[in-house]
């Protein structure tokens, strides 16, 4: 059974979804210091670039501490979407007005295509829902990255 075979509602009224998130963790195929600049060029429509507090730490700490290695460095916004990116992570969130699965998934796959077209991935370690470390992880069911290559 593929994702396209699963029937989902187009909308829910009233919509109880306040936040939807997907996270991609990967090992880069390129030097860490050039990835972010390359990605920014492909993220049309995203603005309000915000540096996240982790950038106040020295690079050697960010790169060597296993608790920080998958932390995002920047946040961007587009409508109700928030995109947090780092050299080994892409976090995609829909806040406020949930746009529905087709729009949410469509925007996420568009962003994945930007990364894939730039040949940034050496390999993907996780695609799923970001959760608190104390909670159980329930991976999101999305197609293999081979679709984007």
C-alpha positions in Angstrom: 0.0 0.0 0.0 1.4 3.4 -0.9 0.7 6.8 0.6 -1.4 7.7 -2.4 -3.8 4.7 -1.6 -4.6 6.0 1.8 -7.8 8.0 1.9 -7.7 11.1 4.1 -10.2 13.8 4.7 -9.6 17.0 2.7 -10.5 19.2 5.7 -11.9 18.9 9.2 -14.3 21.5 10.7 -13.5 22.6 13.2 -9.9 21.7 12.7 -8.3 20.4 15.9 -4.8 20.4 14.4 -2.8 23.3 15.9 0.6 22.2 14.7 2.0 19.6 12.2 5.7 18.9 11.9 8.1 16.8 9.9 11.8 16.5 10.4 14.6 15.2 8.2 18.0 14.3 9.6 20.8 13.6 7.2 24.5 13.4 6.7 25.6 16.0 4.2 27.4 15.3 1.0 28.9 18.8 0.9 31.0 20.9 3.4 28.7 22.1 6.2 29.6 25.8 5.8 28.3 26.0 2.2 25.1 24.0 2.5 22.9 26.8 4.1 23.8 29.4 1.5 22.9 27.0 -1.3 19.6 26.0 0.3 18.5 29.6 0.9 18.6 30.3 -2.8 16.0 27.6 -3.5 13.5 28.5 -0.9 11.3 30.8 -2.8 8.7 32.6 -0.8 10.3 32.1 2.6 11.4 35.2 4.5 11.9 36.5 8.0 15.3 34.8 8.3 16.1 34.5 12.0 19.3 33.2 13.5 18.7 30.8 16.2 20.5 31.0 19.6 22.7 27.9 18.9 24.8 30.1 16.6 26.1 31.9 19.7 28.0 28.8 20.5 31.5 28.2 18.9 31.4 26.0 15.8 33.6 23.3 17.3 31.0 22.8 20.1 28.1 22.7 17.7 29.9 20.1 15.5 31.2 17.9 18.3 28.4 17.7 20.9 26.0 14.9 19.9 23.1 16.8 21.6 23.7 19.7 19.2 24.7 18.2 15.9 21.1 18.0 14.6 20.1 21.5 15.8 18.7 24.0 13.3 20.7 27.2 12.9 18.1 29.4 11.1 14.3 29.8 10.9 12.4 31.1 7.9 8.6 31.7 7.5 6.1 31.5 4.6 2.4 31.9 5.4 1.6 29.4 8.1 4.8 27.4 7.4 8.0 27.6 9.5 11.2 26.1 8.2 14.1 25.5 10.5 17.4 24.5 8.8 20.8 23.4 9.9 23.7 21.6 8.3 22.2 18.2 9.1 18.5 18.9 9.7 15.4 20.2 8.0 12.4 20.8 10.2 9.1 21.8 8.6 6.2 23.0 10.7 2.7 24.2 9.9 1.5 26.5 12.6 -1.9 28.1 13.2 -4.2 27.4 10.3 -3.5 23.8 9.2 -3.5 23.8 5.4 -4.5 20.2 4.9 -2.3 17.2 4.1 -2.1 17.8 0.3 -0.7 21.3 0.8 1.5 20.4 3.8 3.0 17.4 2.1 3.2 19.2 -1.2 5.3 22.0 0.3 7.5 19.6 2.2 8.2 17.6 -0.9 9.0 20.8 -2.8 11.6 21.6 -0.1 13.0 18.1 -0.3 13.4 18.5 -4.0 15.5 21.6 -3.4 17.8 19.6 -1.2 17.9 16.7 -3.6 18.6 18.8 -6.7 21.5 20.4 -4.9 22.9 16.9 -4.1 23.2 17.8 -0.4 22.3 14.3 1.0 25.0 11.8 1.5 22.4 9.7 3.3 19.2 10.3 5.2 19.1 9.1 8.8 15.5 9.9 9.7 12.4 11.3 8.2 9.6 11.5 10.8 7.9 13.6 13.3 10.0 15.5 15.8 9.1 14.5 19.3 10.4 15.1 22.8 13.2 12.6 23.6 11.1 11.1 26.4 8.2 10.3 24.1 8.1 7.4 21.7 8.9 8.1 18.1 6.2 7.3 15.5 7.8 7.7 12.0 5.8 9.5 9.5 4.8 7.4 6.5 6.2 9.2 3.5 7.6 7.8 0.3 11.3 6.9 -0.1 13.6 9.7 -1.2 14.2 8.0 -4.5 11.1 9.8 -5.8 13.0 13.1 -5.5 16.3 12.1 -7.1 
